[in-house]
Amino acid sequence: MPSSSQTEAIGPLSQTGSRSGGGRKPQSDIMVDSDVQGVQVKENIKFTPSLSEQRHKFVLDFVRKHKPQKVADLGCANCKLLWRLKYHESIEVLAGLDIDKNILTQNIYKLHTGAGDYLDPRERPLTITLYHGSVVEKDPCLLGFDLITCIELIEHLEAKELSQFPEVIFGFFAPTTVIISTPNSEFNPLFSGKTLFRHPDHKFEWDRTQFQNWALDAARCYGYSVEFTGLGEPPPGAEAVGFCTQIGVFVKNKTNTVESLHDEKTVECTHTTVGTVIYPSLKEEKYLRKAVSNEVFSQILKMKRVLLENLKIKNDSDIGDELEFVMPECDDPTEDTPKPFCIENVFYVPLERLFSSPKIRHLCGDLETLKMLIADEVMLSSDGSSVTMSIADEEDCDLSDSDGDDL
């Protein structure tokens, strides 16, 4: 996370280096026939990956590095960024806001849970909520977030909305970090056939000086620092125009003494909820119990197969003796734990042996929790120290068994 203690401009955006965030050479379908600062450029320009992909990757890389728990995407539109963010285990709350209710309704399906989310639940809970409303409306539903992203958003705002934007985002919502991207108008002359702006809905497009001045003013006013970078390098010879997309990363100062502009009790909700999706997680006991039981059954079946392949059966007359469990000749990380054994036709697997499995240990934390979670799913020995299973039982267990309520 940017760590500058004071709000500062990083000067002309570097085309290389640690802050660039770019490093991708442009190729393209967009014909360029322009004279930029005396450099005649005639070539096809295409960003690979596309600028949209690069912007999403910038956010995803930031999330991967800094691991925020609560993330909101303003102007989320088709929910593609939210869909990608949901796979990051650090995130427990995702929110999307857009002024177009129809586009939210049409795309919320991308965020729905699937069968795989129940078969392999997340370790942490995740709730995703889509809201319909304006980014310049103060609503307590977006308070307390670690990261708010505004990807190619501000250029769609009318002048009045843009003047309200800093107070709402930095003053009211006041997240730990804000990432804002917007077109760099200095790059526009490289695009042949383009009109004044890159998109008909854009109300303005700033050059680097305009964006940095606006960002620095907002940061100073609300107690943030800001660093600038960009994505989409220009063709050789046109480096002076900077990146195609300019980005500001705002971080709330730890010594922020700016008075908060929000009061949860007095501010009314203005956004309407389009939909909420709650993902299953191992924090819920029913999913944890199922995950542990499935892993226990899997481990037992593996041990049983080894037993049947390597068990030294003396003869029928010795059937009452305890038979030896012979492991294959390989390094066994569990060799210091009690080994499985067989008495008559019953296979015994000590709980200590099961608990030595890294996955089971991670899921349960301690032996007593393991015993509690599997108590209703398996047969335990009379002293409760081992899981028992019949050697003759070919069906063993159905790992895909479900009561139907989980899906």
Summary of the structure (lengths in Angstrom):
residues: 407
radius of gyration: 29.2
end to end distance: 38.3
largest distance: 98.7
contacts: 1215
relative contact order: 0.13
helix: 32%
strand: 23%
